[in-house]
């Protein structure tokens, strides 16, 4: 059964209400069956949200035959645990069959996981961690504003979920940027896992939105005409003020013994209870029949492939920083970002390159980009959690999105947000400045020394650490052109230009950065120093010292840390001992990666690792490096020991 509601009508007709009531009956049956069959899941909230979902899909623009039709509106389920309700409604509207859903729900390898994921036709975003969906919806709404598209975005949220702080960040941002194409709908059933929302953590949700500048509509979440009128008002909203619909609902709505019972938030019915509930809905008990069907192999026919669209990007012309120049990599990043804007953000057209900062525009060198492309620059304030999640969503809407802040904020603080971007196959470009001990005087709280250890946990993030301004320029242009999630990190200090042995820029205009490919800055026959980033010039100083002592040592710049150039590591191991040098926690960085390559390949080689062995102090970077044995003299001494 399906339903199409005309936005121009004044009220729902008796026929439409009758249709919605029958659709609800069918969907409630699926919710109860699916969760009991799986012996897990969340039926209570699925039943309380059900009426909104049915009305919303009758009103928004969507096409079940083309789940990723570009003209569709977006409906993000922030409360991803109500997947039984979402799947039941999507089946009702024809995205897939009831058989697909009930036979596969929560089974290994099926297309119907326990929390909503984009492998399910009609699902827009992988959610599960509460508090993330509204930032995602804000990112989509912001993207449509940038691209001058009239798509609308709806986000279904829970009331208990509003105990998350990130939600306030997103609410503030949406008000600042006048996202009237965004509507939040709250399933206000006053219950969460541990009981009443008022007892677990009291708050006035409507007052929160009102205080932060939103328009609040309060409705009966089970009255179809109430929902229609509120959604119609939201859909036609052009006021510049985003709308939130606070829908008063009943947990377990429609099943007498489930209503207003917190236990059914996350507990399915037992088979005997299911029989009673189905009888109350007017259905025969088909549990045994479906249980038999679920003994068969799972079907995978419905599984959607990952998103694959990405805009065409002109990398622009590379900038050459001549030998002898002293500048910081972050300035080279700012210049490259401006070059990308000049090549792609054309007057009279929506921007292609967009940038997000968190009150650090000057420090991350986004100022020139902001001046050139004011419609593509977004100041999110000191709201890194929201900014990271929003950036991931924006990057999936034909925008090349750069999110820039300090390393401790871009990686350590927003690990979970980046993790969700990884799940969602986003195309986010995280460019972090002020990484490592090179941050210097700001002290250990701001010296990010765990970025590689954290980012290696993701399966869809690359990690690049340029050695000088020239390599920074090429890497930034590379990640702009390439889809996928990319992290580019750099220190704070000015750094010399890396040169070849003749004194010419090593990374000249002919150099093209290739992910997974390391660069032999120097060749040697006795041993190899493997390094990257801010310590590359220091390692070249050590190379000079060793050369003066008659030692032939190679220097391998591993700017691509994920993916890693295993072949070059094995080539170096065939030459002699290896010394890894890095401005990173010694046990989770490059040295650990090199050791794993050697182990996996069964290669025996002497390996010595130099890195950060304890939190740094507040001081000049050179002094901090020396304190951890990462100065040129210490590196040369360790290499000499390996050779002897």
WOMOKA-V712544 format. One record per residue. N is the residue number from 0. RES is the residue in one letter. SS is DSSP state (helix for helix, strand for strand, loop for the rest). PHI is phi in whole degrees, -180 to 180 (999 if undefined). NEAR is the number of other C-alpha atoms within 8 Angstrom. Layout:
n,res,ss,phi,near
N,RES,SS,PHI,NEAR
N,RES,SS,PHI,NEAR
This chain:
n,res,ss,phi,near
0,X,loop,999,6
1,X,loop,-143,7
2,X,loop,-153,9
3,X,loop,-122,6
4,X,loop,-106,7
5,X,loop,-83,6
6,X,loop,-64,6
7,X,loop,-84,4
8,X,loop,-74,6
9,X,loop,-78,4
10,X,loop,-145,7
11,X,loop,-71,11
12,X,loop,-80,6
13,X,helix,-56,6
14,X,helix,-66,6
15,X,helix,-66,9
16,X,helix,-65,10
17,X,helix,-62,8
18,X,helix,-63,9
19,X,helix,-62,11
20,X,helix,-64,8
21,X,helix,-71,8
22,X,helix,-61,11
23,X,helix,-62,11
24,X,helix,-59,9
25,X,helix,-66,8
26,X,helix,-69,13
27,X,helix,-61,12
28,X,helix,-59,11
29,X,helix,-65,12
30,X,helix,-59,14
31,X,helix,-69,12
32,X,helix,-63,11
33,X,helix,-61,12
34,X,helix,-73,15
35,X,helix,-71,13
36,X,helix,-61,10
37,X,helix,-81,10
38,X,loop,58,8
39,X,loop,-168,10
40,X,loop,124,12
41,X,loop,-128,16
42,X,helix,-79,18
43,X,helix,-62,14
44,X,helix,-69,12
45,X,helix,-62,15
46,X,helix,-73,15
47,X,helix,-75,16
48,X,helix,-89,12
49,X,helix,-60,14
50,X,helix,-66,13
51,X,helix,-60,11
52,X,helix,-59,10
53,X,helix,-65,12
54,X,helix,-69,12
55,X,helix,-61,9
56,X,helix,-70,10
57,X,helix,-79,10
58,X,helix,-108,10
59,X,loop,-75,8
60,X,loop,-82,8
61,X,loop,-162,10
62,X,loop,-140,8
63,X,loop,-57,10
64,X,loop,-80,5
65,X,loop,-132,6
66,X,loop,-57,10
67,X,loop,-114,6
68,X,loop,-56,8
69,X,loop,-59,4
70,X,loop,-81,7
71,X,loop,-72,11
72,X,loop,-77,11
73,X,strand,-113,9
74,X,strand,-125,10
75,X,strand,-100,15
76,X,strand,-95,12
77,X,loop,-67,15
78,X,loop,-85,13
79,X,helix,-64,13
80,X,helix,-73,11
81,X,helix,-85,13
82,X,helix,-54,13
83,X,helix,-58,15
84,X,helix,-69,15
85,X,helix,-64,12
86,X,helix,-65,10
87,X,helix,-62,14
88,X,helix,-72,12
89,X,helix,-62,11
90,X,helix,-65,12
91,X,helix,-61,13
92,X,loop,-90,11
93,X,loop,95,10
94,X,loop,-73,12
95,X,loop,-163,10
96,X,loop,-93,9
97,X,helix,-59,10
98,X,helix,-59,6
99,X,helix,-56,10
100,X,helix,-67,14
101,X,helix,-67,11
102,X,helix,-75,10
103,X,helix,-112,13
104,X,loop,-55,13
105,X,loop,62,9
106,X,loop,-102,10
107,X,loop,-57,5
108,X,loop,88,6
109,X,loop,-82,13
110,X,loop,-94,13
111,X,loop,-134,14
112,X,loop,-73,11
113,X,loop,-67,9
114,X,loop,-115,11
115,X,loop,-61,18
116,X,loop,-139,12
117,X,loop,-73,13
118,X,loop,-71,12
119,X,loop,-90,12
120,X,loop,-55,12
121,X,loop,99,10
122,X,loop,-86,12
123,X,loop,-91,9
124,X,loop,-156,10
125,X,loop,-72,13
126,X,loop,-126,15
127,X,loop,167,10
128,X,loop,-70,6
129,X,loop,-64,11
130,X,loop,91,13
131,X,loop,-94,14
132,X,helix,-62,14
133,X,helix,-69,14
134,X,helix,-65,15
135,X,helix,-61,13
136,X,helix,-64,15
137,X,helix,-61,13
138,X,helix,-61,14
139,X,helix,-64,13
140,X,helix,-63,14
141,X,helix,-65,11
142,X,helix,-61,11
143,X,helix,-67,12
144,X,helix,-65,10
145,X,helix,-62,11
146,X,loop,-85,8
147,X,loop,58,7
148,X,loop,-105,7
149,X,loop,-97,7
150,X,loop,-60,11
151,X,loop,-102,10
152,X,strand,-127,14
153,X,strand,-121,13
154,X,strand,-130,15
155,X,strand,-92,13
156,X,strand,-128,14
157,X,strand,-97,11
158,X,loop,-81,14
159,X,helix,-60,9
160,X,helix,-56,10
161,X,helix,-71,10
162,X,helix,-76,7
163,X,loop,-78,9
164,X,loop,-70,8
165,X,helix,-60,12
166,X,helix,-62,13
167,X,helix,-63,8
168,X,helix,-59,11
169,X,helix,-67,12
170,X,helix,-62,10
171,X,helix,-61,10
172,X,helix,-61,9
173,X,helix,-61,11
174,X,helix,-69,13
175,X,helix,-58,6
176,X,loop,-95,7
177,X,loop,55,9
178,X,loop,-84,14
179,X,loop,-78,12
180,X,loop,-90,13
181,X,strand,-113,14
182,X,strand,-132,14
183,X,strand,-101,12
184,X,strand,-120,12
185,X,strand,-110,12
186,X,strand,-80,15
187,X,strand,-94,11
188,X,loop,-97,11
189,X,loop,65,9
190,X,strand,-132,15
191,X,strand,-138,10
192,X,loop,-53,8
193,X,loop,-92,8
194,X,strand,130,10
195,X,strand,-68,10
196,X,helix,-63,12
197,X,helix,-70,8
198,X,helix,-84,7
199,X,helix,-69,8
200,X,helix,-162,7
201,X,loop,-67,7
202,X,loop,-166,5
203,X,loop,-104,6
204,X,helix,-67,8
205,X,helix,-60,8
206,X,helix,-65,7
207,X,helix,-59,8
208,X,helix,-66,13
209,X,helix,-63,10
210,X,helix,-65,7
211,X,loop,-99,9
212,X,loop,94,9
213,X,loop,-91,12
214,X,strand,-93,10
215,X,strand,-108,11
216,X,strand,-112,9
217,X,strand,-105,8
218,X,strand,-138,12
219,X,strand,-83,10
220,X,loop,-71,15
221,X,loop,-118,10
222,X,loop,-100,9
223,X,helix,-62,12
224,X,helix,-70,8
225,X,helix,-59,10
226,X,helix,-63,14
227,X,helix,-60,11
228,X,helix,-63,9
229,X,helix,-67,11
230,X,helix,-66,10
231,X,helix,-63,9
232,X,helix,-58,8
233,X,helix,-67,9
234,X,helix,-65,9
235,X,loop,-93,6
236,X,loop,-68,10
237,X,loop,-133,7
238,X,loop,-80,6
239,X,loop,85,8
240,X,loop,-115,12
241,X,loop,-67,16
242,X,strand,-116,13
243,X,strand,-120,13
244,X,strand,-105,14
245,X,strand,-95,13
246,X,strand,-100,12
247,X,strand,-74,12
248,X,loop,-131,13
249,X,loop,-123,10
250,X,loop,-56,17
251,X,loop,73,16
252,X,loop,-51,13
253,X,loop,101,7
254,X,loop,-118,10
255,X,loop,-54,6
256,X,loop,-83,4
257,X,loop,-99,11
258,X,loop,-64,11
259,X,loop,59,10
260,X,loop,-114,10
261,X,helix,-62,13
262,X,helix,-60,9
263,X,helix,-86,15
264,X,helix,-57,14
265,X,loop,-133,11
266,X,loop,-128,10
267,X,loop,-76,13
268,X,loop,-75,11
269,X,loop,-77,8
270,X,helix,-53,8
271,X,helix,-70,7
272,X,helix,-67,8
273,X,helix,-59,13
274,X,helix,-59,10
275,X,helix,-66,8
276,X,helix,-66,9
277,X,helix,-65,12
278,X,helix,-64,10
279,X,helix,-65,8
280,X,helix,-81,10
281,X,loop,92,6
282,X,loop,-118,8
283,X,loop,-74,7
284,X,loop,-82,9
285,X,loop,-107,6
286,X,helix,-57,9
287,X,helix,-62,7
288,X,helix,-63,7
289,X,helix,-71,11
290,X,helix,-62,9
291,X,helix,-66,8
292,X,helix,-62,8
293,X,loop,-76,10
294,X,loop,-81,6
295,X,loop,-83,6
296,X,loop,-57,5
297,X,loop,-70,11
298,X,loop,-91,9
299,X,loop,-124,8
300,X,loop,-65,5
301,X,loop,-86,11
302,X,loop,-62,10
303,X,loop,-83,8
304,X,loop,-74,5
305,X,loop,-63,7
306,X,loop,-58,6
307,X,loop,-132,4
308,X,loop,-81,5
309,X,loop,-156,8
310,X,loop,-69,8
311,X,loop,-73,5
312,X,loop,-125,8
313,X,loop,-87,8
314,X,loop,-70,11
315,X,loop,73,9
316,X,loop,-96,5
317,X,loop,-65,8
318,X,loop,-100,8
319,X,loop,-104,7
320,X,loop,-97,9
321,X,loop,-71,8
322,X,loop,-57,11
323,X,loop,96,6
324,X,loop,-71,8
325,X,strand,-121,8
326,X,strand,-149,11
327,X,strand,-95,13
328,X,helix,-64,16
329,X,helix,-68,13
330,X,helix,-68,11
331,X,helix,-64,13
332,X,helix,-62,13
333,X,helix,-58,14
334,X,helix,-67,10
335,X,helix,-66,13
336,X,helix,-64,12
337,X,helix,-62,11
338,X,helix,-61,11
339,X,helix,-64,14
340,X,helix,-65,14
341,X,helix,-63,10
342,X,helix,-83,10
343,X,helix,-123,11
344,X,loop,-91,13
345,X,loop,-92,10
346,X,loop,-54,4
347,X,loop,89,4
348,X,loop,-124,6
349,X,loop,-62,9
350,X,loop,-62,14
351,X,loop,-101,13
352,X,strand,-93,13
353,X,strand,-126,12
354,X,strand,-136,12
355,X,strand,-125,14
356,X,strand,-129,15
357,X,loop,-124,14
358,X,loop,64,8
359,X,loop,-136,8
360,X,loop,-53,10
361,X,loop,-69,7
362,X,loop,-68,6
363,X,loop,-95,14
364,X,loop,62,11
365,X,loop,-97,13
366,X,helix,-60,9
367,X,helix,-66,10
368,X,helix,-63,13
369,X,helix,-58,10
370,X,helix,-65,7
371,X,helix,-73,9
372,X,loop,-127,11
373,X,helix,-60,8
374,X,helix,-77,6
375,X,helix,-112,12
376,X,strand,-110,11
377,X,strand,-131,8
378,X,strand,-90,8
379,X,loop,-95,12
380,X,loop,70,8
381,X,loop,-82,6
382,X,loop,-139,10
383,X,helix,-64,13
384,X,helix,-62,11
385,X,helix,-65,13
386,X,helix,-60,14
387,X,helix,-66,13
388,X,helix,-68,16
389,X,helix,-61,14
390,X,helix,-60,14
391,X,helix,-60,16
392,X,helix,-68,14
393,X,helix,-60,14
394,X,loop,-71,13
395,X,loop,-99,11
396,X,loop,-120,9
397,X,loop,64,10
398,X,loop,-124,14
399,X,strand,-89,13
400,X,strand,-108,15
401,X,strand,-103,13
402,X,strand,-113,14
403,X,strand,-129,14
404,X,strand,-162,13
405,X,strand,-71,12
406,X,helix,-57,17
407,X,helix,-65,12
408,X,helix,-90,10
409,X,helix,-77,16
410,X,helix,-123,12
411,X,helix,-63,12
412,X,helix,-72,9
413,X,loop,-112,12
414,X,helix,-55,10
415,X,helix,-66,6
416,X,helix,-65,11
417,X,helix,-66,12
418,X,helix,-63,9
419,X,helix,-70,11
420,X,helix,-62,14
421,X,helix,-63,13
422,X,helix,-58,9
423,X,loop,-90,9
424,X,loop,52,11
425,X,loop,-79,13
426,X,loop,-125,13
427,X,loop,-78,15
428,X,strand,-107,14
429,X,strand,-93,12
430,X,strand,-113,12
431,X,strand,-108,15
432,X,strand,-99,14
433,X,loop,56,14
434,X,strand,-105,17
435,X,loop,81,12
436,X,helix,-62,14
437,X,helix,-61,14
438,X,helix,-63,15
439,X,helix,73,13
440,X,helix,-66,9
441,X,helix,-66,10
442,X,loop,88,12
443,X,helix,-64,11
444,X,helix,-65,7
445,X,helix,-108,11
446,X,loop,-94,17
447,X,strand,-74,15
448,X,loop,-120,11
449,X,loop,-126,11
450,X,helix,-60,11
451,X,helix,-71,12
452,X,helix,-59,9
453,X,helix,-75,11
454,X,helix,-69,10
455,X,loop,-67,9
456,X,loop,-74,6
457,X,loop,-87,9
458,X,loop,-99,6
459,X,loop,-131,9
460,X,strand,-116,13
461,X,strand,-95,11
462,X,strand,-133,14
463,X,strand,-126,13
464,X,strand,-131,12
465,X,loop,-69,15
466,X,loop,-93,15
467,X,loop,-155,14
468,X,helix,-59,17
469,X,helix,-65,13
470,X,helix,-68,11
471,X,helix,-59,13
472,X,helix,-58,14
473,X,helix,-70,12
474,X,helix,-68,12
475,X,helix,-62,12
476,X,helix,-68,13
477,X,helix,-65,10
478,X,helix,-68,10
479,X,helix,-67,11
480,X,helix,-79,10
481,X,loop,-90,6
482,X,loop,-66,8
483,X,loop,104,10
484,X,strand,-90,15
485,X,strand,-132,13
486,X,strand,-108,12
487,X,strand,-122,14
488,X,strand,-118,13
489,X,loop,-159,14
490,X,loop,-82,15
491,X,loop,-102,12
492,X,loop,-80,9
493,X,strand,-69,8
494,X,strand,-139,12
495,X,strand,-73,11
496,X,loop,-77,14
497,X,loop,-72,11
498,X,strand,-121,11
499,X,loop,-82,10
500,X,loop,-70,6
501,X,loop,-90,5
502,X,loop,91,7
503,X,loop,-94,9
504,X,strand,-55,12
505,X,loop,-65,8
506,X,loop,-96,10
507,X,loop,-84,8
508,X,loop,-70,7
509,X,loop,-84,5
510,X,loop,-73,7
511,X,loop,-124,5
512,X,loop,-72,9
513,X,loop,-122,5
514,X,loop,-55,7
515,X,loop,85,10
516,X,loop,-123,10
517,X,loop,-89,12
518,X,strand,-123,8
519,X,strand,-81,9
520,X,strand,-73,10
521,X,strand,-142,10
522,X,loop,-105,9
523,X,loop,-147,10
524,X,loop,-115,9
525,X,loop,-102,12
526,X,strand,-166,17
527,X,strand,-136,16
528,X,strand,-96,14
529,X,strand,-110,12
530,X,strand,-148,15
531,X,loop,-170,14
532,X,helix,61,13
533,X,helix,-63,13
534,X,helix,-90,13
535,X,helix,-62,11
536,X,helix,-61,11
537,X,helix,-65,10
538,X,helix,-67,14
539,X,helix,-69,9
540,X,helix,-65,9
541,X,helix,-63,12
542,X,helix,-59,12
543,X,helix,-62,8
544,X,helix,-61,10
545,X,helix,-67,13
546,X,helix,-60,10
547,X,helix,-64,7
548,X,loop,-90,6
549,X,loop,87,6
550,X,loop,-96,9
551,X,loop,-103,11
552,X,strand,-121,15
553,X,strand,-89,15
554,X,strand,-126,16
555,X,strand,-112,13
556,X,strand,-89,13
557,X,loop,-100,13
558,X,loop,-64,12
559,X,strand,-93,15
560,X,strand,-92,14
561,X,strand,-143,11
562,X,loop,-74,9
563,X,loop,-101,10
564,X,loop,-86,12
565,X,helix,-65,7
566,X,helix,-63,6
567,X,helix,-69,8
568,X,helix,-64,10
569,X,helix,-67,10
570,X,helix,-62,8
571,X,helix,-66,12
572,X,helix,-65,12
573,X,helix,-71,6
574,X,helix,-79,10
575,X,loop,167,12
576,X,strand,-60,14
577,X,strand,-118,14
578,X,strand,-127,14
579,X,strand,-94,14
580,X,strand,-134,17
581,X,strand,-154,16
582,X,strand,-93,12
583,X,strand,-160,14
584,X,strand,-50,12
585,X,loop,-64,14
586,X,loop,-92,6
587,X,loop,-128,12
588,X,loop,-108,13
589,X,helix,-61,13
590,X,helix,-57,14
591,X,helix,-65,10
592,X,helix,-65,9
593,X,helix,-63,9
594,X,helix,-61,9
595,X,helix,-66,8
596,X,helix,-61,10
597,X,helix,-62,12
598,X,helix,-66,9
599,X,helix,-63,7
600,X,loop,-90,6
601,X,loop,66,6
602,X,loop,-99,9
603,X,loop,-90,6
604,X,loop,-158,9
605,X,loop,-72,8
606,X,strand,-131,9
607,X,strand,-122,8
608,X,strand,-112,9
609,X,strand,-115,12
610,X,strand,-172,14
611,X,strand,-83,13
612,X,loop,-99,7
613,X,loop,-159,5
614,X,loop,-57,6
615,X,loop,-76,10
616,X,loop,-117,9
617,X,loop,-97,9
618,X,loop,-179,10
619,X,loop,-69,9
620,X,helix,-53,11
621,X,helix,-61,7
622,X,helix,-71,8
623,X,helix,-66,13
624,X,helix,-63,11
625,X,helix,-62,10
626,X,helix,-65,7
627,X,loop,-108,9
628,X,loop,71,10
629,X,loop,-115,14
630,X,loop,-88,10
631,X,helix,-59,10
632,X,helix,-64,8
633,X,helix,-66,10
634,X,helix,-64,13
635,X,helix,-62,12
636,X,helix,-64,8
637,X,helix,-66,9
638,X,helix,-65,11
639,X,helix,-62,10
640,X,helix,-63,7
641,X,helix,-63,10
642,X,helix,-68,8
643,X,loop,-77,4
